[in-house]
Amino acid sequence: MDDKEKENYIQVIAKLINVVIILLVVIVILIVINFTGLPKMGKEEKEYIPKQKDTTLITKTPTVWIAPDTSEINKEKNASQIKYGRNLICNTSFYLGLHGTVAQMSNGMNCQNCHLDAGTRPFGNNYSAVASTYPKFRERSGNLENIYKRVNDCFERSLNGKTLDTLSNEMQAIVSYIKWLGKDVPKGDKPKGSGLTEVKYLDRAADPEKGKIVYMLRCKSCHTENGEGKLNPDGKTYQYPPLWGEHSYNHGAGLFRLSRFAGYVKSNMPQGATFENVQLSDEEAWDVAAFVNSQPRPKKDLSKDWPKIAGKPVDHPFGPYADKFSEQQHKYGPFEPIAEFKSRGKARDGEFTSPKKNKPK
C-alpha cells in the first residue's frame, strides 16, 4: 500500500468516527427528551384554551327574561300609545289617583309599586308572560279572562279603586304597553324570572311579632312606622307606597296572600335587593309578610271569588275550604300540611273527603 492509499484510508476512517460520534449525541438527546418531555406547543396549546372557556360558560347563572329596550318603542306604529301606557304604569296616581288629572278612581298607588320598574324587573312581578298566557282560565273567577280583565282586577284590588273602561285611551295604552313588553315571548311560554320568587315553606306558622322586628329594622325608614308610606313633595303622589291603611291594597289583592308578599320582598326588598343579591332570609320574608298583612286595610266583596273552593291556594285566608284546616292556618301556615293534602287529591269539586282510609266493607 503506497502513501496515497494510506492517506485515503485514514480519511475514510476519520469520517466514520465523526458519523459515529454524531449518532451517539443524537441518541443521548433522544434519551433525555424521553425522560424530561418538551413544553406543549402550537396546535395542542391552541386546543386547550377554548376548553377552559367552555367550562366557564357551563358554570354561569341561567339567564332570565330581559325586557325590550324602550328606545325600540319608536319603531312601532303605535309608539305614542305604548309610551303613554308605560307612563300610566309608572305614574298611575298622577293620572288616575286620588288627585288624578284624567280621573280620580284609585288609592294613590302606582302600578309599578307591585310591578317593579314598569313591569320589567326579573322576579319583580313583571309583565313578561301576560301577552303569552292570556286569555286564560283563572280559578279565582272561574272564568276565561283576557288582559283587560286582568288589568281591572289590579285596579279593583291592589289599587282599591274602580274599573277602567276597556275602550278608554288609558286601558288601550296600558294593554298596548304590556303586549309590547311580551312581544318576543312565544305564545304559551312563561320566561324564567316572570312572576315572583317561590319561597320555601317554613315548618312553622309565619309570626307577625317576629315580622314586626324585621319591619322596624328593614322597612320602616321608607314606609314609616305606621306603614302609611311617604308622599312626594307635591303631596299627591307617593315616593314610597303605603303597606296598610286606607290608601293601601285591599284584602282581595294578590299580595294579601303571604306566599305572594314573601316572594315579593325576598327578591326585591329592602331597596337594593335583587333575586341575585337577597337581603332577607326565608324566615324574615315570611314573618314580615305576616306582620304587614295582619295590619288593617280596606276590604272588598269576595263572595264571587273561587266558585270552586277546592281551587283555592293553600294560603288563601278566607273560608270555606275543601279541607279540614282553619282560616288561621290558611293565612299564616304552616302551609306544608295543606299543600300535601291538596297534592293527595283529597279536595274535589268543593267537597271535603276525610284523609283517613275508607273502612273495608
Secondary structure as a PSIPRED ss2 file (coil, helix, strand):
# PSIPRED VFORMAT (PSIPRED V4.0)

   1 M C   1.000  0.000  0.000
   2 D C   1.000  0.000  0.000
   3 D H   0.000  1.000  0.000
   4 K H   0.000  1.000  0.000
   5 E H   0.000  1.000  0.000
   6 K H   0.000  1.000  0.000
   7 E H   0.000  1.000  0.000
   8 N H   0.000  1.000  0.000
   9 Y H   0.000  1.000  0.000
  10 I H   0.000  1.000  0.000
  11 Q H   0.000  1.000  0.000
  12 V H   0.000  1.000  0.000
  13 I H   0.000  1.000  0.000
  14 A H   0.000  1.000  0.000
  15 K H   0.000  1.000  0.000
  16 L H   0.000  1.000  0.000
  17 I H   0.000  1.000  0.000
  18 N H   0.000  1.000  0.000
  19 V H   0.000  1.000  0.000
  20 V H   0.000  1.000  0.000
  21 I H   0.000  1.000  0.000
  22 I H   0.000  1.000  0.000
  23 L H   0.000  1.000  0.000
  24 L H   0.000  1.000  0.000
  25 V H   0.000  1.000  0.000
  26 V H   0.000  1.000  0.000
  27 I H   0.000  1.000  0.000
  28 V H   0.000  1.000  0.000
  29 I H   0.000  1.000  0.000
  30 L H   0.000  1.000  0.000
  31 I H   0.000  1.000  0.000
  32 V H   0.000  1.000  0.000
  33 I H   0.000  1.000  0.000
  34 N H   0.000  1.000  0.000
  35 F H   0.000  1.000  0.000
  36 T H   0.000  1.000  0.000
  37 G C   1.000  0.000  0.000
  38 L C   1.000  0.000  0.000
  39 P C   1.000  0.000  0.000
  40 K C   1.000  0.000  0.000
  41 M C   1.000  0.000  0.000
  42 G H   0.000  1.000  0.000
  43 K H   0.000  1.000  0.000
  44 E H   0.000  1.000  0.000
  45 E H   0.000  1.000  0.000
  46 K H   0.000  1.000  0.000
  47 E H   0.000  1.000  0.000
  48 Y H   0.000  1.000  0.000
  49 I H   0.000  1.000  0.000
  50 P H   0.000  1.000  0.000
  51 K H   0.000  1.000  0.000
  52 Q H   0.000  1.000  0.000
  53 K H   0.000  1.000  0.000
  54 D H   0.000  1.000  0.000
  55 T H   0.000  1.000  0.000
  56 T H   0.000  1.000  0.000
  57 L H   0.000  1.000  0.000
  58 I H   0.000  1.000  0.000
  59 T C   1.000  0.000  0.000
  60 K C   1.000  0.000  0.000
  61 T C   1.000  0.000  0.000
  62 P C   1.000  0.000  0.000
  63 T C   1.000  0.000  0.000
  64 V C   1.000  0.000  0.000
  65 W C   1.000  0.000  0.000
  66 I C   1.000  0.000  0.000
  67 A C   1.000  0.000  0.000
  68 P C   1.000  0.000  0.000
  69 D C   1.000  0.000  0.000
  70 T H   0.000  1.000  0.000
  71 S H   0.000  1.000  0.000
  72 E H   0.000  1.000  0.000
  73 I H   0.000  1.000  0.000
  74 N H   0.000  1.000  0.000
  75 K H   0.000  1.000  0.000
  76 E C   1.000  0.000  0.000
  77 K C   1.000  0.000  0.000
  78 N C   1.000  0.000  0.000
  79 A H   0.000  1.000  0.000
  80 S H   0.000  1.000  0.000
  81 Q H   0.000  1.000  0.000
  82 I H   0.000  1.000  0.000
  83 K H   0.000  1.000  0.000
  84 Y H   0.000  1.000  0.000
  85 G H   0.000  1.000  0.000
  86 R H   0.000  1.000  0.000
  87 N H   0.000  1.000  0.000
  88 L H   0.000  1.000  0.000
  89 I H   0.000  1.000  0.000
  90 C H   0.000  1.000  0.000
  91 N C   1.000  0.000  0.000
  92 T H   0.000  1.000  0.000
  93 S H   0.000  1.000  0.000
  94 F H   0.000  1.000  0.000
  95 Y H   0.000  1.000  0.000
  96 L H   0.000  1.000  0.000
  97 G C   1.000  0.000  0.000
  98 L C   1.000  0.000  0.000
  99 H C   1.000  0.000  0.000
 100 G C   1.000  0.000  0.000
 101 T C   1.000  0.000  0.000
 102 V C   1.000  0.000  0.000
 103 A C   1.000  0.000  0.000
 104 Q C   1.000  0.000  0.000
 105 M C   1.000  0.000  0.000
 106 S C   1.000  0.000  0.000
 107 N C   1.000  0.000  0.000
 108 G C   1.000  0.000  0.000
 109 M C   1.000  0.000  0.000
 110 N C   1.000  0.000  0.000
 111 C H   0.000  1.000  0.000
 112 Q H   0.000  1.000  0.000
 113 N H   0.000  1.000  0.000
 114 C C   1.000  0.000  0.000
 115 H C   1.000  0.000  0.000
 116 L H   0.000  1.000  0.000
 117 D H   0.000  1.000  0.000
 118 A H   0.000  1.000  0.000
 119 G H   0.000  1.000  0.000
 120 T C   1.000  0.000  0.000
 121 R C   1.000  0.000  0.000
 122 P C   1.000  0.000  0.000
 123 F C   1.000  0.000  0.000
 124 G C   1.000  0.000  0.000
 125 N C   1.000  0.000  0.000
 126 N E   0.000  0.000  1.000
 127 Y C   1.000  0.000  0.000
 128 S C   1.000  0.000  0.000
 129 A C   1.000  0.000  0.000
 130 V H   0.000  1.000  0.000
 131 A H   0.000  1.000  0.000
 132 S H   0.000  1.000  0.000
 133 T H   0.000  1.000  0.000
 134 Y C   1.000  0.000  0.000
 135 P C   1.000  0.000  0.000
 136 K E   0.000  0.000  1.000
 137 F E   0.000  0.000  1.000
 138 R E   0.000  0.000  1.000
 139 E C   1.000  0.000  0.000
 140 R C   1.000  0.000  0.000
 141 S C   1.000  0.000  0.000
 142 G C   1.000  0.000  0.000
 143 N E   0.000  0.000  1.000
 144 L E   0.000  0.000  1.000
 145 E E   0.000  0.000  1.000
 146 N C   1.000  0.000  0.000
 147 I H   0.000  1.000  0.000
 148 Y H   0.000  1.000  0.000
 149 K H   0.000  1.000  0.000
 150 R H   0.000  1.000  0.000
 151 V H   0.000  1.000  0.000
 152 N H   0.000  1.000  0.000
 153 D H   0.000  1.000  0.000
 154 C H   0.000  1.000  0.000
 155 F H   0.000  1.000  0.000
 156 E H   0.000  1.000  0.000
 157 R C   1.000  0.000  0.000
 158 S C   1.000  0.000  0.000
 159 L C   1.000  0.000  0.000
 160 N C   1.000  0.000  0.000
 161 G C   1.000  0.000  0.000
 162 K C   1.000  0.000  0.000
 163 T C   1.000  0.000  0.000
 164 L C   1.000  0.000  0.000
 165 D C   1.000  0.000  0.000
 166 T C   1.000  0.000  0.000
 167 L C   1.000  0.000  0.000
 168 S C   1.000  0.000  0.000
 169 N H   0.000  1.000  0.000
 170 E H   0.000  1.000  0.000
 171 M H   0.000  1.000  0.000
 172 Q H   0.000  1.000  0.000
 173 A H   0.000  1.000  0.000
 174 I H   0.000  1.000  0.000
 175 V H   0.000  1.000  0.000
 176 S H   0.000  1.000  0.000
 177 Y H   0.000  1.000  0.000
 178 I H   0.000  1.000  0.000
 179 K H   0.000  1.000  0.000
 180 W H   0.000  1.000  0.000
 181 L H   0.000  1.000  0.000
 182 G C   1.000  0.000  0.000
 183 K C   1.000  0.000  0.000
 184 D C   1.000  0.000  0.000
 185 V C   1.000  0.000  0.000
 186 P C   1.000  0.000  0.000
 187 K C   1.000  0.000  0.000
 188 G C   1.000  0.000  0.000
 189 D C   1.000  0.000  0.000
 190 K C   1.000  0.000  0.000
 191 P C   1.000  0.000  0.000
 192 K C   1.000  0.000  0.000
 193 G C   1.000  0.000  0.000
 194 S C   1.000  0.000  0.000
 195 G E   0.000  0.000  1.000
 196 L C   1.000  0.000  0.000
 197 T C   1.000  0.000  0.000
 198 E C   1.000  0.000  0.000
 199 V C   1.000  0.000  0.000
 200 K C   1.000  0.000  0.000
 201 Y C   1.000  0.000  0.000
 202 L C   1.000  0.000  0.000
 203 D C   1.000  0.000  0.000
 204 R C   1.000  0.000  0.000
 205 A C   1.000  0.000  0.000
 206 A C   1.000  0.000  0.000
 207 D C   1.000  0.000  0.000
 208 P H   0.000  1.000  0.000
 209 E H   0.000  1.000  0.000
 210 K H   0.000  1.000  0.000
 211 G H   0.000  1.000  0.000
 212 K H   0.000  1.000  0.000
 213 I H   0.000  1.000  0.000
 214 V H   0.000  1.000  0.000
 215 Y H   0.000  1.000  0.000
 216 M H   0.000  1.000  0.000
 217 L H   0.000  1.000  0.000
 218 R H   0.000  1.000  0.000
 219 C C   1.000  0.000  0.000
 220 K H   0.000  1.000  0.000
 221 S H   0.000  1.000  0.000
 222 C H   0.000  1.000  0.000
 223 H H   0.000  1.000  0.000
 224 T C   1.000  0.000  0.000
 225 E C   1.000  0.000  0.000
 226 N C   1.000  0.000  0.000
 227 G C   1.000  0.000  0.000
 228 E C   1.000  0.000  0.000
 229 G C   1.000  0.000  0.000
 230 K E   0.000  0.000  1.000
 231 L E   0.000  0.000  1.000
 232 N C   1.000  0.000  0.000
 233 P C   1.000  0.000  0.000
 234 D C   1.000  0.000  0.000
 235 G C   1.000  0.000  0.000
 236 K C   1.000  0.000  0.000
 237 T C   1.000  0.000  0.000
 238 Y E   0.000  0.000  1.000
 239 Q E   0.000  0.000  1.000
 240 Y E   0.000  0.000  1.000
 241 P C   1.000  0.000  0.000
 242 P C   1.000  0.000  0.000
 243 L C   1.000  0.000  0.000
 244 W C   1.000  0.000  0.000
 245 G C   1.000  0.000  0.000
 246 E C   1.000  0.000  0.000
 247 H C   1.000  0.000  0.000
 248 S C   1.000  0.000  0.000
 249 Y C   1.000  0.000  0.000
 250 N C   1.000  0.000  0.000
 251 H C   1.000  0.000  0.000
 252 G C   1.000  0.000  0.000
 253 A C   1.000  0.000  0.000
 254 G H   0.000  1.000  0.000
 255 L H   0.000  1.000  0.000
 256 F H   0.000  1.000  0.000
 257 R C   1.000  0.000  0.000
 258 L H   0.000  1.000  0.000
 259 S H   0.000  1.000  0.000
 260 R H   0.000  1.000  0.000
 261 F H   0.000  1.000  0.000
 262 A H   0.000  1.000  0.000
 263 G H   0.000  1.000  0.000
 264 Y H   0.000  1.000  0.000
 265 V H   0.000  1.000  0.000
 266 K H   0.000  1.000  0.000
 267 S H   0.000  1.000  0.000
 268 N H   0.000  1.000  0.000
 269 M C   1.000  0.000  0.000
 270 P C   1.000  0.000  0.000
 271 Q C   1.000  0.000  0.000
 272 G C   1.000  0.000  0.000
 273 A C   1.000  0.000  0.000
 274 T E   0.000  0.000  1.000
 275 F C   1.000  0.000  0.000
 276 E C   1.000  0.000  0.000
 277 N E   0.000  0.000  1.000
 278 V C   1.000  0.000  0.000
 279 Q C   1.000  0.000  0.000
 280 L C   1.000  0.000  0.000
 281 S C   1.000  0.000  0.000
 282 D H   0.000  1.000  0.000
 283 E H   0.000  1.000  0.000
 284 E H   0.000  1.000  0.000
 285 A H   0.000  1.000  0.000
 286 W H   0.000  1.000  0.000
 287 D H   0.000  1.000  0.000
 288 V H   0.000  1.000  0.000
 289 A H   0.000  1.000  0.000
 290 A H   0.000  1.000  0.000
 291 F H   0.000  1.000  0.000
 292 V H   0.000  1.000  0.000
 293 N C   1.000  0.000  0.000
 294 S C   1.000  0.000  0.000
 295 Q C   1.000  0.000  0.000
 296 P C   1.000  0.000  0.000
 297 R C   1.000  0.000  0.000
 298 P C   1.000  0.000  0.000
 299 K C   1.000  0.000  0.000
 300 K C   1.000  0.000  0.000
 301 D C   1.000  0.000  0.000
 302 L C   1.000  0.000  0.000
 303 S C   1.000  0.000  0.000
 304 K C   1.000  0.000  0.000
 305 D C   1.000  0.000  0.000
 306 W C   1.000  0.000  0.000
 307 P C   1.000  0.000  0.000
 308 K C   1.000  0.000  0.000
 309 I H   0.000  1.000  0.000
 310 A H   0.000  1.000  0.000
 311 G H   0.000  1.000  0.000
 312 K C   1.000  0.000  0.000
 313 P C   1.000  0.000  0.000
 314 V C   1.000  0.000  0.000
 315 D C   1.000  0.000  0.000
 316 H C   1.000  0.000  0.000
 317 P C   1.000  0.000  0.000
 318 F C   1.000  0.000  0.000
 319 G C   1.000  0.000  0.000
 320 P C   1.000  0.000  0.000
 321 Y C   1.000  0.000  0.000
 322 A C   1.000  0.000  0.000
 323 D C   1.000  0.000  0.000
 324 K C   1.000  0.000  0.000
 325 F C   1.000  0.000  0.000
 326 S C   1.000  0.000  0.000
 327 E H   0.000  1.000  0.000
 328 Q H   0.000  1.000  0.000
 329 Q H   0.000  1.000  0.000
 330 H H   0.000  1.000  0.000
 331 K H   0.000  1.000  0.000
 332 Y H   0.000  1.000  0.000
 333 G C   1.000  0.000  0.000
 334 P C   1.000  0.000  0.000
 335 F C   1.000  0.000  0.000
 336 E H   0.000  1.000  0.000
 337 P H   0.000  1.000  0.000
 338 I H   0.000  1.000  0.000
 339 A H   0.000  1.000  0.000
 340 E H   0.000  1.000  0.000
 341 F H   0.000  1.000  0.000
 342 K H   0.000  1.000  0.000
 343 S H   0.000  1.000  0.000
 344 R C   1.000  0.000  0.000
 345 G C   1.000  0.000  0.000
 346 K C   1.000  0.000  0.000
 347 A E   0.000  0.000  1.000
 348 R E   0.000  0.000  1.000
 349 D C   1.000  0.000  0.000
 350 G C   1.000  0.000  0.000
 351 E E   0.000  0.000  1.000
 352 F E   0.000  0.000  1.000
 353 T C   1.000  0.000  0.000
 354 S C   1.000  0.000  0.000
 355 P C   1.000  0.000  0.000
 356 K C   1.000  0.000  0.000
 357 K C   1.000  0.000  0.000
 358 N C   1.000  0.000  0.000
 359 K C   1.000  0.000  0.000
 360 P C   1.000  0.000  0.000
 361 K C   1.000  0.000  0.000
